[in-house]
Amino acid sequence: MKNFKALGLSLFIVMCMATSVLAAYPEKNIQGIIMWGAGGGCDGVSRAITPLAEKHLGKTIILQNKTGATGAVATTMVANMPADGYTLLYAAENPATYRVLGLSPLSFNDFEPIIIPVEGAVVICVNPETPYKTMKDLVEAAKKNSKIKMGTSGTGGLPYVAGAMMKNLHNIQFNMIQFDGDGPGATAVMGGHADVMPLALSTSVEYIKAGRLRGLAVLRTERVPQLPDVPAITEIYPEYKQYLPWGPFYGVFVKKGTPKDVVAKLTDAFTKAYNEARFTEFVTNSGGFKMGLTGQKAANFTKKFESTASWLIFNAGGAKKSPKEFNITQPK
């Protein structure tokens, strides 16, 4: 009987200690790993929301940019750390395509979402000197001429996937020219070195307003307030709806297996940060859109995005592995 009492007391003490540890989280500063470099969309969102979340956590989140391999360097680094909530991954949409591109065996399935606060939009942009006044002009011209030059940021990037949508739905293809990101690509289109490029709204909006680029369509189901005269793609081609919502997004994640209480505390802190007027102002000024997805809604969102992007890349011939190999369902 004494042994049973002693065992029960020991278990009680252990449970109390575990509860105390979780209740005390965070006991030390937290490390935040940003998968893209300084000045980009992922970096901007990360540095805007983090100071606001720190106030609710009572500790500092030390942010570091760890670039390389389309974000796979940072993703792998966080995956190799303990699942204790002391290392956060600040990610863009890229892990959704790692497996089919052969960049990494990791995906969003290996992480727990804290919050996906912001999404962006993609605008199909052309040089104003081209004869393409509308999206239909471009599509019809591409059906007759596969030498139209489309700027991309490489296989798997947002412009590439947008081009894959167009190829799948219209049976057209372009002469793909790779640039080192949206900025250089936009400059190339304005300079006539490329005819068309799907560009992030945050990159293209001011150029479109200034008349240096022409926006043909936004890859969304509704127009965006920043460019009210540019139609949503589904106004012109309703069949794009099967791929939407789709576009850049930015989120905060922890390694799968992190204690639920820790995930809950982080989610609460970042949700409060997300709801602050200061963050809303940042999102509006940067050309983004607030999402605020947490928990299962965030997980469902990344799963749908992975399905869309993986199959588009595969059908366009850019994948090294089939989505079927990873049980990624095909969009309907």
Salt bridges, closest charged atoms under 4 A:
ASP43 OD1 - ARG47 NE 2.78
GLU119 OE2 - ARG220 NH1 3.60
GLU140 OE2 - LYS143 NZ 3.38
GLU235 OE2 - ARG223 NE 2.85
ASP268 OD2 - LYS272 NZ 3.16
GLU276 OE2 - LYS55 NZ 3.13
GLU276 OE2 - HIS56 NE2 3.60
GLU306 OE2 - ARG99 NH2 2.89
